[in-house]
Amino acid sequence: MPATERTIVDRTTVDQGSPTAAETIGGQEAWQPWSDARGLRCINCQRWYPVREVIYRCLECNDLLDVVYPRPIEDAEGLKRRWRRRRGSEKLIDRSGVWRFRELLPFYDRDDQVVAYPEGNTPLLEGPRSASYGGVRRIRFKHLGFNPTGSFKDYGMVTGVTQAKILGMRAVACASTGNTSASMAAYAARAGLSAIVLVPEGGVSFPKLSQSLDYGALTLQIRGDFDAAQTLLQVIAPELGIYILNSVNPFRLEGQKSVMAELLEQCAWRAPDRIVVPGGNLGNSSSYGKALRELHDLGLLSKRPHITIVQARGAAPFYNAFNSGAFNSGKSGHPEMLERVHHARTLATAIKIGAPVSWKKARRAVDWSDGWVTSVEEQDIADAKAIIGADGIGCEPASATTLAAIRRLAREGTDARVDPEEDIVCILTGNVLKDADYTLRYHASALYEEFATETTLSPKGKKLESHFANPPVVVDATAEALRDAIRSRLAL
């Protein structure tokens, strides 16, 4: 693939007289999860804002915000019993896999303010073929594609739209590579809000695009990439009184925390050794880090799972910074930076992002969990997706980066190889039908590193090898032909 261009998009120099950003963001002891009152707190300078203020970044230092609350008073065993008991309830708020854990999300005031589909309660699936391919004993997949709109975004959109409703907003908006727009459009429709989505022209799969159209959103195709759309949205939204629901919005990330509580409950509260997450705008891994930090403080975490973030090689600004040593922030006065990747390239469109907003929160999660960051090639993603499919588990291409990463780390190692005996959970972010063209082209041996999402797809760049293709077979309409075809497959 062509070499990526880079430019610095975020740089914060820390005062020598105050705690460094590394201590505030990455330092384990300095990361305090609770507050004396509900509100928003800057992850850098710690400035506090009211919970009902329409704000996305700190007004003092322009850094990201956390939603914070007083520490829950109920003990760990009590919380476990309460969360489990709610699964048998007929109340909508209890049937939601997000609001079921509402002691971790107490930013609303009354149950009638809550929006729910319901969402969550997604399965944890064994992947024996995937484990063998990855070179480890066992892999389980937490499949978030079982959500109402087919992706992990529903976990966060339910809380983001709930906050928009509480604030009395009339419209919500997002920049999207597809999944965010589909989820936001659905939840906005459920809440009676107008939805506006900005998507890159030709950069969103038709199934994802069709969802936002069907759910009634005003869908605007931008002649640019996701990063351009996101930048534009941050300019126009305040002018028009629109509430932004990208991951820069801390309430969006709050709902995604419940994935970790749900996962640990499914694991009988025995934490896995490693949790592998695709990395795009980095909101998901950020929310998981915040959730694990809170659960750890509540005595609900048996150990700290290593959060391992994986990016596609052509859209890997976070990996580039991690791999280059830019995050080695123990040195006094070391500035923080992330270099944008211009013209991000990957067929895994859900993570085709060159300037991720939530990178500092993701870095905090990696630091706290003693985690890792890696990247994988397009061919690795394509083959891993086919292997996951062979386990009877369909997923979108971005999800398959997780298995590709485990295979790479088990073979090549990092500072320490992935132990084949590790208990590994890979997060699958989206349903297989989200990128149907990708799947069809792979199994027809017609997948190329670049193609435009148009009525007729035009191949570009290097052709990818379909090492595990399972193409349709054309046979004559005779019993003999059918028998031969079936016998041939059964003999494999």
C-alpha positions as CSV (number, residue, x, y, z in Angstrom):
1,M,0.0,0.0,0.0
2,P,1.2,3.6,-0.6
3,A,3.1,5.2,2.3
4,T,0.9,7.1,4.6
5,E,1.2,10.9,5.1
6,R,1.4,12.2,8.7
7,T,0.9,15.5,10.5
8,I,0.5,16.3,14.1
9,V,-3.1,16.9,15.1
10,D,-2.9,17.1,18.9
11,R,-0.1,18.3,21.2
12,T,-0.4,19.1,24.8
13,T,2.7,20.4,26.7
14,V,2.4,19.9,30.5
15,D,3.3,22.5,33.1
16,Q,6.2,21.3,35.3
17,G,4.5,22.5,38.5
18,S,1.4,20.3,38.2
19,P,0.8,16.5,37.7
20,T,2.0,15.5,34.2
21,A,-0.5,14.4,31.6
22,A,1.1,10.9,31.8
23,E,0.3,10.8,35.5
24,T,-3.2,12.0,35.0
25,I,-3.9,10.0,31.8
26,G,-1.7,7.0,32.1
27,G,-0.8,6.9,35.7
28,Q,-2.6,4.1,37.6
29,E,-2.8,5.8,41.0
30,A,-3.8,9.2,39.6
31,W,-6.8,7.9,37.6
32,Q,-9.5,8.3,40.2
33,P,-12.9,7.0,38.8
34,W,-15.3,8.7,41.1
35,S,-16.4,12.3,42.1
36,D,-18.2,13.8,45.1
37,A,-21.1,14.8,42.7
38,R,-22.3,13.9,39.2
39,G,-20.6,15.9,36.5
40,L,-18.0,16.1,33.7
41,R,-14.3,16.1,34.5
42,C,-11.4,16.9,32.2
43,I,-9.0,14.0,31.9
44,N,-6.1,16.4,31.8
45,C,-6.6,19.5,34.1
46,Q,-9.4,17.9,36.2
47,R,-11.7,20.9,35.8
48,W,-15.3,19.9,36.7
49,Y,-18.5,20.8,34.8
50,P,-22.2,20.3,35.6
51,V,-23.8,17.1,34.2
52,R,-26.4,19.0,32.2
53,E,-24.0,21.3,30.5
54,V,-23.8,20.9,26.7
55,I,-20.1,20.5,26.3
56,Y,-17.7,18.0,24.7
57,R,-14.3,19.3,25.6
58,C,-12.7,21.1,28.5
59,L,-13.1,24.9,28.2
60,E,-9.8,25.4,30.0
61,C,-7.4,23.1,28.1
62,N,-9.6,21.6,25.3
63,D,-9.0,18.1,26.4
64,L,-11.6,15.2,26.6
65,L,-14.1,14.8,29.4
66,D,-15.2,11.9,31.6
67,V,-18.7,11.5,33.1
68,V,-18.1,11.0,36.8
69,Y,-20.3,10.1,39.8
70,P,-20.1,9.3,43.5
71,R,-19.0,5.8,44.2
72,P,-21.9,3.3,44.4
73,I,-22.6,2.4,48.1
74,E,-23.7,-1.2,47.4
75,D,-21.0,-3.9,47.8
76,A,-19.8,-6.1,45.0
77,E,-21.9,-9.2,45.9
78,G,-25.0,-7.0,46.2
79,L,-24.4,-5.4,42.8
80,K,-23.9,-8.9,41.2
81,R,-27.2,-10.1,42.6
82,R,-29.1,-7.0,41.6
83,W,-27.8,-7.1,38.0
84,R,-28.6,-10.8,37.6
85,R,-32.1,-10.5,39.1
86,R,-33.0,-7.8,36.6
87,R,-32.6,-10.2,33.7
88,G,-35.9,-11.8,34.7
89,S,-37.8,-8.6,34.8
90,E,-40.4,-7.5,32.2
91,K,-39.5,-3.8,32.6
92,L,-37.8,-2.3,29.5
93,I,-35.1,-0.6,31.6
94,D,-34.2,-4.0,33.1
95,R,-34.2,-5.9,29.9
96,S,-31.7,-3.5,28.4
97,G,-28.1,-4.9,28.6
98,V,-27.0,-1.3,29.3
99,W,-29.5,0.0,31.8
100,R,-29.4,-3.3,33.7
101,F,-26.1,-2.0,35.0
102,R,-27.4,1.5,35.7
103,E,-25.6,1.8,39.0
104,L,-22.6,2.5,36.8
105,L,-24.6,5.1,34.8
106,P,-26.5,7.3,37.2
107,F,-26.6,10.4,35.1
108,Y,-30.4,10.4,34.5
109,D,-33.0,11.4,37.1
110,R,-36.1,9.4,36.4
111,D,-36.8,6.1,34.6
112,D,-39.2,7.9,32.1
113,Q,-36.2,9.8,30.7
114,V,-34.5,6.6,29.6
115,V,-34.4,5.5,25.9
116,A,-34.1,1.8,25.3
117,Y,-34.6,-0.6,22.4
118,P,-33.6,-2.9,24.3
119,E,-29.9,-3.4,23.5
120,G,-27.0,-5.4,24.8
121,N,-27.1,-8.9,26.4
122,T,-25.0,-10.1,23.5
123,P,-23.5,-13.6,23.4
124,L,-20.1,-14.9,24.3
125,L,-19.2,-17.5,21.7
126,E,-16.5,-20.2,21.5
127,G,-14.2,-20.1,18.4
128,P,-12.3,-23.4,18.2
129,R,-11.2,-23.0,14.6
130,S,-10.2,-19.4,15.3
131,A,-8.1,-20.5,18.3
132,S,-6.3,-23.0,16.2
133,Y,-5.6,-20.5,13.5
134,G,-4.5,-17.9,16.0
135,G,-2.1,-20.3,17.6
136,V,-3.7,-20.3,21.1
137,R,-5.7,-22.9,23.1
138,R,-8.9,-20.9,23.4
139,I,-10.6,-17.8,22.0
140,R,-14.0,-16.6,22.8
141,F,-15.8,-13.9,20.9
142,K,-18.0,-11.3,22.5
143,H,-20.3,-10.6,19.6
144,L,-21.7,-7.1,19.8
145,G,-23.2,-7.5,16.3
146,F,-26.3,-9.1,18.0
147,N,-27.5,-5.6,18.9
148,P,-30.7,-4.1,17.3
149,T,-28.8,-2.3,14.5
150,G,-26.1,-4.9,14.2
151,S,-23.1,-3.2,15.9
152,F,-21.6,-2.2,19.2
153,K,-22.7,1.4,18.7
154,D,-26.1,0.6,20.2
155,Y,-24.5,0.2,23.7
156,G,-23.4,3.8,23.6
157,M,-26.1,5.4,21.5
158,V,-28.8,4.5,24.0
159,T,-27.0,6.6,26.7
160,G,-26.1,9.4,24.3
161,V,-29.6,9.8,22.9
162,T,-31.0,9.6,26.5
163,Q,-28.8,12.5,27.5
164,A,-29.9,14.4,24.3
165,K,-33.5,13.8,25.4
166,I,-32.9,15.0,28.9
167,L,-31.2,18.1,27.6
168,G,-34.2,18.9,25.4
169,M,-32.3,18.7,22.2
170,R,-34.4,18.6,19.0
171,A,-31.7,17.1,16.7
172,V,-28.7,14.8,17.0
173,A,-25.8,14.4,14.6
174,C,-22.7,12.3,13.9
175,A,-20.0,11.8,11.4
176,S,-19.8,8.1,10.5
177,T,-18.2,5.4,8.5
178,G,-21.6,3.6,8.8
179,N,-22.3,1.9,12.1
180,T,-22.6,5.1,14.1
181,S,-25.0,6.6,11.7
182,A,-27.2,3.5,11.6
183,S,-27.4,3.3,15.4
184,M,-27.9,7.0,16.0
185,A,-30.7,7.1,13.3
186,A,-32.5,4.2,15.0
187,Y,-32.3,5.5,18.5
188,A,-33.2,9.1,17.5
189,A,-36.3,7.7,15.8
190,R,-37.2,5.8,18.9
191,A,-36.7,9.0,21.0
192,G,-38.6,11.2,18.6
193,L,-35.5,13.3,17.7
194,S,-34.3,14.4,14.2
195,A,-31.1,12.7,13.1
196,I,-28.4,14.1,10.8
197,V,-25.6,11.9,9.6
198,L,-22.4,12.8,7.7
199,V,-20.8,10.0,5.8
200,P,-17.8,9.9,3.4
201,E,-19.0,9.8,-0.2
202,G,-18.2,6.2,-1.5
203,G,-16.7,5.3,1.8
204,V,-19.7,3.5,3.5
205,S,-21.0,0.1,2.7
206,F,-24.5,0.0,1.2
207,P,-26.0,-2.1,4.1
208,K,-24.9,0.5,6.6
209,L,-26.0,3.4,4.5
210,S,-29.4,1.8,3.9
211,Q,-30.0,1.7,7.7
212,S,-29.7,5.4,8.3
213,L,-31.9,6.0,5.2
214,D,-34.5,3.6,6.4
215,Y,-34.6,5.1,9.9
216,G,-35.4,8.5,8.5
217,A,-32.1,10.3,9.0
218,L,-31.0,13.2,6.8
219,T,-28.0,11.5,5.3
220,L,-25.3,13.8,3.8
221,Q,-22.5,12.3,1.8
222,I,-19.4,14.4,2.2
223,R,-16.8,14.6,-0.6
224,G,-14.0,13.8,1.8
225,D,-13.1,11.2,4.4
226,F,-14.5,10.6,7.9
227,D,-12.0,13.0,9.5
228,A,-13.2,15.8,7.3
229,A,-16.8,15.0,8.1
230,Q,-16.1,15.0,11.8
231,T,-14.2,18.3,11.7
232,L,-17.1,19.9,9.8
233,L,-19.7,18.6,12.3
234,Q,-17.8,20.1,15.2
235,V,-18.0,23.5,13.4
236,I,-21.7,23.5,12.5
237,A,-23.3,21.7,15.4
238,P,-22.9,24.5,17.9
239,E,-24.2,27.0,15.4
240,L,-27.3,25.0,14.7
241,G,-28.0,23.7,18.2
242,I,-27.4,20.1,17.3
243,Y,-26.1,17.6,19.8
244,I,-23.1,15.6,18.6
245,L,-23.1,11.9,19.3
246,N,-19.6,10.9,18.1
247,S,-17.2,9.4,20.7
248,V,-16.1,12.9,21.6
249,N,-19.4,12.9,23.5
250,P,-18.6,11.3,26.9
251,F,-22.2,10.1,27.4
252,R,-21.8,8.0,24.3
253,L,-18.9,6.2,25.9
254,E,-20.7,5.7,29.1
255,G,-23.1,3.1,27.7
256,Q,-20.3,1.2,26.1
257,K,-18.9,0.5,29.6
258,S,-21.7,-2.0,30.1
259,V,-20.1,-4.4,27.7
260,M,-17.4,-5.1,30.3
261,A,-19.9,-5.7,33.1
262,E,-21.9,-8.0,30.8
263,L,-18.7,-9.9,29.8
264,L,-17.5,-10.4,33.3
265,E,-20.9,-11.6,34.4
266,Q,-20.8,-14.1,31.5
267,C,-17.4,-15.2,32.7
268,A,-18.7,-15.8,36.3
269,W,-16.7,-12.7,37.3
270,R,-13.4,-14.3,36.5
271,A,-11.7,-11.8,34.2
272,P,-10.0,-13.0,31.0
273,D,-6.3,-12.5,30.6
274,R,-6.6,-10.4,27.4
275,I,-9.4,-8.4,25.7
276,V,-8.7,-7.6,22.1
277,V,-10.5,-4.6,20.5
278,P,-10.6,-3.2,17.0
279,G,-9.3,0.4,17.0
280,G,-10.9,3.1,14.9
281,N,-12.0,6.3,16.6
282,L,-10.9,4.5,19.9
283,G,-14.1,5.2,21.8
284,N,-14.8,1.5,22.4
285,S,-11.4,0.7,24.0
286,S,-11.6,4.0,26.0
287,S,-14.9,3.0,27.5
288,Y,-13.7,-0.5,28.3
289,G,-10.7,1.0,30.2
290,K,-13.0,3.3,32.2
291,A,-15.4,0.4,32.9
292,L,-12.6,-1.9,34.1
293,R,-11.1,0.9,36.3
294,E,-14.5,1.4,38.0
295,L,-15.2,-2.4,38.4
296,H,-11.7,-2.8,39.8
297,D,-12.4,-0.2,42.4
298,L,-15.7,-1.8,43.3
299,G,-14.1,-5.2,43.9
300,L,-15.7,-6.8,40.8
301,L,-12.5,-7.4,38.9
302,S,-10.4,-10.5,39.7
303,K,-7.5,-9.2,37.7
304,R,-6.7,-6.6,35.1
305,P,-7.2,-7.9,31.6
306,H,-4.6,-6.7,29.1
307,I,-6.5,-4.4,26.7
308,T,-5.0,-5.0,23.3
309,I,-6.0,-2.6,20.5
310,V,-5.6,-3.5,16.9
311,Q,-5.7,-1.2,13.9
312,A,-5.6,-1.8,10.1
313,R,-2.1,-1.0,8.8
314,G,-3.3,1.7,6.5
315,A,-5.3,3.5,9.2
316,A,-3.1,3.1,12.3
317,P,-2.2,6.5,13.9
318,F,-2.5,5.1,17.4
319,Y,-0.3,2.1,16.6
320,N,2.2,4.4,14.9
321,A,2.5,6.5,18.0
322,F,2.7,3.5,20.3
323,N,5.3,1.7,18.1
324,S,7.5,4.8,17.7
325,G,7.8,5.4,21.4
326,A,5.8,8.6,21.4
327,F,3.8,7.4,24.4
328,N,6.9,6.7,26.5
329,S,5.8,9.6,28.7
330,G,7.8,8.9,31.9
331,K,10.3,11.6,30.9
332,S,9.7,15.0,32.5
333,G,8.2,17.5,30.1
334,H,7.6,14.9,27.3
335,P,4.9,16.4,25.1
336,E,1.9,14.2,24.1
337,M,1.2,13.9,20.4
338,L,-0.6,11.9,17.9
339,E,0.3,12.1,14.2
340,R,-2.7,12.0,11.9
341,V,-2.7,9.6,9.0
342,H,-4.0,11.4,5.9
343,H,-6.1,9.4,3.5
344,A,-6.6,6.4,5.8
345,R,-6.8,3.2,3.8
346,T,-8.5,0.0,4.7
347,L,-11.4,-2.2,3.5
348,A,-12.4,-2.5,7.2
349,T,-14.4,0.7,6.8
350,A,-15.6,0.8,10.4
351,I,-12.0,1.6,11.5
352,K,-11.0,3.7,8.5
353,I,-10.1,6.8,10.6
354,G,-6.9,8.7,10.5
355,A,-7.4,11.1,13.4
356,P,-9.1,9.3,16.3
357,V,-10.7,11.6,18.8
358,S,-10.5,9.3,21.8
359,W,-6.8,8.4,21.6
360,K,-5.8,9.9,25.0
361,K,-8.6,7.9,26.7
362,A,-7.5,4.8,24.8
363,R,-3.9,5.3,25.8
364,R,-5.0,5.6,29.4
365,A,-6.8,2.2,29.1
366,V,-3.7,0.6,27.6
367,D,-1.5,2.0,30.3
368,W,-3.7,1.0,33.2
369,S,-4.2,-2.5,31.9
370,D,-0.6,-3.1,30.9
371,G,-2.0,-3.6,27.4
372,W,-0.7,-3.5,23.9
373,V,-1.3,-1.9,20.5
374,T,-0.7,-3.6,17.2
375,S,-1.7,-3.4,13.5
376,V,-2.5,-5.9,10.8
377,E,-2.4,-6.0,7.0
378,E,-5.5,-6.2,4.7
379,Q,-4.7,-9.8,3.8
380,D,-4.5,-10.8,7.4
381,I,-7.9,-9.2,8.1
382,A,-9.5,-10.9,5.1
383,D,-8.3,-14.4,6.0
384,A,-9.1,-14.0,9.7
385,K,-12.7,-13.0,8.8
386,A,-13.1,-16.2,6.7
387,I,-11.8,-18.3,9.6
388,I,-14.2,-16.6,12.1
389,G,-16.9,-17.4,9.5
390,A,-15.8,-21.0,9.5
391,D,-16.7,-21.1,13.2
392,G,-20.2,-20.2,12.2
393,I,-19.7,-16.7,13.5
394,G,-20.2,-13.9,10.9
395,C,-18.6,-10.5,11.5
396,E,-17.7,-7.3,9.7
397,P,-14.1,-6.9,8.5
398,A,-13.1,-4.5,11.3
399,S,-14.0,-7.3,13.8
400,A,-11.7,-9.7,12.2
401,T,-8.7,-7.6,13.0
402,T,-8.9,-9.1,16.5
403,L,-8.1,-12.6,15.4
404,A,-5.5,-11.4,12.9
405,A,-3.8,-9.6,15.8
406,I,-3.7,-12.7,18.0
407,R,-2.2,-14.7,15.2
408,R,0.4,-12.1,14.7
409,L,1.3,-11.6,18.3
410,A,1.3,-15.4,19.0
411,R,3.8,-15.8,16.2
412,E,5.9,-12.6,16.4
413,G,5.4,-11.6,20.0
414,T,5.6,-8.1,21.4
415,D,7.9,-7.4,24.4
416,A,6.5,-10.8,25.4
417,R,4.6,-13.3,23.2
418,V,1.0,-14.0,23.7
419,D,0.9,-17.1,25.8
420,P,-1.0,-19.9,24.0
421,E,-2.7,-20.8,27.3
422,E,-4.1,-17.3,27.8
423,D,-7.8,-16.8,28.3
424,I,-8.6,-14.5,25.4
425,V,-11.8,-12.6,24.5
426,C,-12.0,-10.9,21.2
427,I,-14.6,-8.2,20.7
428,L,-16.6,-8.5,17.4
429,T,-18.0,-5.1,16.7
430,G,-20.4,-5.7,13.9
431,N,-22.7,-8.2,12.1
432,V,-21.5,-10.0,8.9
433,L,-24.3,-8.3,6.9
434,K,-22.7,-4.9,7.5
435,D,-20.2,-5.4,4.7
436,A,-21.8,-8.0,2.5
437,D,-19.9,-6.9,-0.6
438,Y,-16.6,-7.6,1.1
439,T,-17.6,-11.2,2.1
440,L,-19.0,-12.0,-1.4
441,R,-15.9,-10.7,-3.1
442,Y,-13.5,-12.6,-0.8
443,H,-15.2,-15.9,-1.5
444,A,-15.4,-15.2,-5.2
445,S,-11.6,-14.5,-5.2
446,A,-12.4,-10.9,-6.4
447,L,-11.4,-8.8,-3.4
448,Y,-8.9,-6.0,-3.9
449,E,-7.2,-3.7,-1.5
450,E,-9.3,-0.7,-2.6
451,F,-12.7,-0.5,-4.1
452,A,-15.3,2.3,-4.2
453,T,-18.7,1.7,-2.8
454,E,-20.8,2.3,-5.9
455,T,-23.5,0.5,-7.8
456,T,-20.8,-1.3,-9.8
457,L,-17.6,-1.9,-7.8
458,S,-14.3,-1.1,-9.6
459,P,-11.3,-3.1,-8.5
460,K,-8.2,-1.1,-7.6
461,G,-4.8,-1.8,-6.2
462,K,-3.3,-5.2,-5.4
463,K,-5.6,-8.2,-5.5
464,L,-5.9,-10.0,-2.2
465,E,-5.6,-13.8,-2.1
466,S,-8.7,-15.6,-0.9
467,H,-6.8,-18.4,0.9
468,F,-10.0,-19.8,2.6
469,A,-12.6,-18.9,-0.1
470,N,-15.9,-20.8,-0.1
471,P,-17.4,-19.8,-3.5
472,P,-20.8,-20.9,-4.8
473,V,-20.6,-23.8,-7.1
474,V,-22.6,-23.8,-10.3
475,V,-24.1,-27.2,-11.2
476,D,-26.5,-28.7,-13.7
477,A,-30.1,-29.2,-12.5
478,T,-29.7,-33.0,-12.2
479,A,-29.6,-35.4,-9.3
480,E,-26.2,-36.7,-10.5
481,A,-24.6,-33.3,-10.6
482,L,-26.0,-32.5,-7.1
483,R,-24.7,-35.8,-5.7
484,D,-21.2,-35.2,-7.1
485,A,-21.0,-31.7,-5.7
486,I,-22.2,-32.8,-2.3
487,R,-19.9,-35.8,-2.1
488,S,-16.9,-33.7,-3.2
489,R,-17.5,-31.3,-0.3
490,L,-18.1,-34.1,2.3
491,A,-14.9,-35.7,1.3
492,L,-12.9,-32.6,2.2
